[in-house]
Amino acid sequence: PIVIGMDETLNQSIADNITMTCYPNPTASDVSFDINIEEAAYVRIDIINMLGQKVGEVFNEKLSSGQHSQKFDFSSMENGIYFYQVFVDQAIKYNGKIVVSK
């Protein structure tokens, strides 16, 4: 499942061979991005603010098959809605949102 904000859950794959979970959402600090990938692929996850500016990056590397987990710290970010874009092998595969509320 992909948690996309305000306790809404979207059950779908990011790509044919990748599933991801993002939690907790809403958050006040760390968000975990857990990825399960069946075949090695280059994965990048960008964090975007409401102005469309890239404010962070979660993954930006070739991942081997299996489980991968990375945290992103939102504690220094202002309250509001942020988006994450998931790229697989340089192509955008998913857009989600994260709510920061302290």
C-alpha positions as a Markdown table, in Angstrom:
| # | Residue | x | y | z |
|---|---|---|---|---|
| 1 | Pro | 0.0 | 0.0 | 0.0 |
| 2 | Ile | 1.1 | 3.6 | -0.6 |
| 3 | Val | -0.1 | 6.0 | 2.1 |
| 4 | Ile | -0.8 | 9.3 | 0.3 |
| 5 | Gly | -2.1 | 11.5 | 3.1 |
| 6 | Met | -4.8 | 12.0 | 5.7 |
| 7 | Asp | -5.0 | 8.2 | 6.3 |
| 8 | Glu | -5.9 | 7.5 | 2.7 |
| 9 | Thr | -4.3 | 4.4 | 1.3 |
| 10 | Leu | -3.8 | 3.5 | -2.3 |
| 11 | Asn | -3.1 | -0.1 | -3.0 |
| 12 | Gln | -1.1 | -0.2 | -6.2 |
| 13 | Ser | 2.3 | -0.9 | -7.6 |
| 14 | Ile | 4.6 | 1.9 | -8.5 |
| 15 | Ala | 5.8 | 0.0 | -11.5 |
| 16 | Asp | 5.5 | -3.6 | -12.8 |
| 17 | Asn | 8.2 | -4.7 | -10.4 |
| 18 | Ile | 8.1 | -2.2 | -7.5 |
| 19 | Thr | 5.7 | -1.6 | -4.5 |
| 20 | Met | 6.2 | 1.1 | -1.9 |
| 21 | Thr | 4.8 | 2.1 | 1.5 |
| 22 | Cys | 5.3 | 5.6 | 2.9 |
| 23 | Tyr | 4.4 | 6.2 | 6.6 |
| 24 | Pro | 3.4 | 7.9 | 8.9 |
| 25 | Asn | 1.3 | 10.3 | 7.0 |
| 26 | Pro | 0.5 | 12.9 | 8.3 |
| 27 | Thr | 3.9 | 13.4 | 10.0 |
| 28 | Ala | 5.8 | 15.9 | 12.2 |
| 29 | Ser | 9.2 | 14.4 | 11.6 |
| 30 | Asp | 10.6 | 11.3 | 9.9 |
| 31 | Val | 8.8 | 9.5 | 7.1 |
| 32 | Ser | 9.8 | 6.0 | 6.1 |
| 33 | Phe | 9.9 | 5.0 | 2.4 |
| 34 | Asp | 9.9 | 1.2 | 2.1 |
| 35 | Ile | 10.4 | -0.2 | -1.3 |
| 36 | Asn | 10.1 | -3.8 | -2.5 |
| 37 | Ile | 11.7 | -4.3 | -5.9 |
| 38 | Glu | 11.6 | -7.5 | -7.8 |
| 39 | Glu | 14.4 | -6.6 | -10.4 |
| 40 | Ala | 17.2 | -4.2 | -10.0 |
| 41 | Ala | 16.4 | -0.6 | -11.2 |
| 42 | Tyr | 17.5 | 3.0 | -10.8 |
| 43 | Val | 15.1 | 4.6 | -8.3 |
| 44 | Arg | 14.9 | 8.3 | -7.4 |
| 45 | Ile | 12.3 | 9.9 | -5.0 |
| 46 | Asp | 12.1 | 13.7 | -5.0 |
| 47 | Ile | 10.3 | 15.7 | -2.3 |
| 48 | Ile | 8.5 | 18.8 | -3.8 |
| 49 | Asn | 7.0 | 21.7 | -2.0 |
| 50 | Met | 3.7 | 23.5 | -3.0 |
| 51 | Leu | 5.7 | 25.9 | -5.2 |
| 52 | Gly | 7.0 | 23.0 | -7.3 |
| 53 | Gln | 10.5 | 23.3 | -5.9 |
| 54 | Lys | 12.6 | 20.2 | -5.1 |
| 55 | Val | 13.3 | 20.4 | -1.4 |
| 56 | Gly | 14.8 | 16.9 | -0.8 |
| 57 | Glu | 15.7 | 13.5 | -2.2 |
| 58 | Val | 15.0 | 10.1 | -0.6 |
| 59 | Phe | 16.6 | 7.6 | -3.0 |
| 60 | Asn | 18.8 | 8.4 | -6.0 |
| 61 | Glu | 20.6 | 5.1 | -6.8 |
| 62 | Lys | 20.4 | 1.8 | -8.5 |
| 63 | Leu | 18.6 | -0.6 | -6.1 |
| 64 | Ser | 19.1 | -4.3 | -6.2 |
| 65 | Ser | 16.1 | -6.6 | -5.9 |
| 66 | Gly | 14.6 | -7.0 | -2.4 |
| 67 | Gln | 13.5 | -4.7 | 0.4 |
| 68 | His | 14.9 | -1.2 | 0.8 |
| 69 | Ser | 14.1 | 1.4 | 3.4 |
| 70 | Gln | 15.0 | 5.1 | 3.8 |
| 71 | Lys | 13.8 | 7.8 | 6.1 |
| 72 | Phe | 13.3 | 11.4 | 5.2 |
| 73 | Asp | 13.3 | 14.1 | 8.0 |
| 74 | Phe | 10.5 | 16.6 | 7.6 |
| 75 | Ser | 11.1 | 18.2 | 11.1 |
| 76 | Ser | 12.7 | 21.3 | 9.6 |
| 77 | Met | 9.9 | 21.8 | 7.0 |
| 78 | Glu | 7.0 | 24.1 | 7.5 |
| 79 | Asn | 3.5 | 22.7 | 8.0 |
| 80 | Gly | 1.7 | 22.0 | 4.8 |
| 81 | Ile | 1.4 | 19.6 | 1.9 |
| 82 | Tyr | 4.4 | 18.2 | 0.1 |
| 83 | Phe | 4.6 | 15.9 | -2.8 |
| 84 | Tyr | 6.9 | 13.0 | -3.7 |
| 85 | Gln | 7.7 | 11.9 | -7.2 |
| 86 | Val | 8.9 | 8.4 | -7.8 |
| 87 | Phe | 11.2 | 7.8 | -10.8 |
| 88 | Val | 12.1 | 4.4 | -12.0 |
| 89 | Asp | 14.8 | 4.1 | -14.6 |
| 90 | Gln | 14.5 | 7.9 | -15.2 |
| 91 | Ala | 10.8 | 7.8 | -16.0 |
| 92 | Ile | 8.2 | 9.2 | -13.5 |
| 93 | Lys | 6.0 | 6.4 | -12.2 |
| 94 | Tyr | 4.1 | 7.9 | -9.3 |
| 95 | Asn | 3.1 | 11.1 | -7.6 |
| 96 | Gly | 2.0 | 11.1 | -3.9 |
| 97 | Lys | 1.5 | 13.6 | -1.1 |
| 98 | Ile | 2.6 | 13.9 | 2.4 |
| 99 | Val | 1.1 | 16.2 | 5.0 |
| 100 | Val | 3.4 | 17.8 | 7.5 |
| 101 | Ser | 1.6 | 18.9 | 10.7 |
| 102 | Lys | 3.4 | 19.8 | 13.9 |
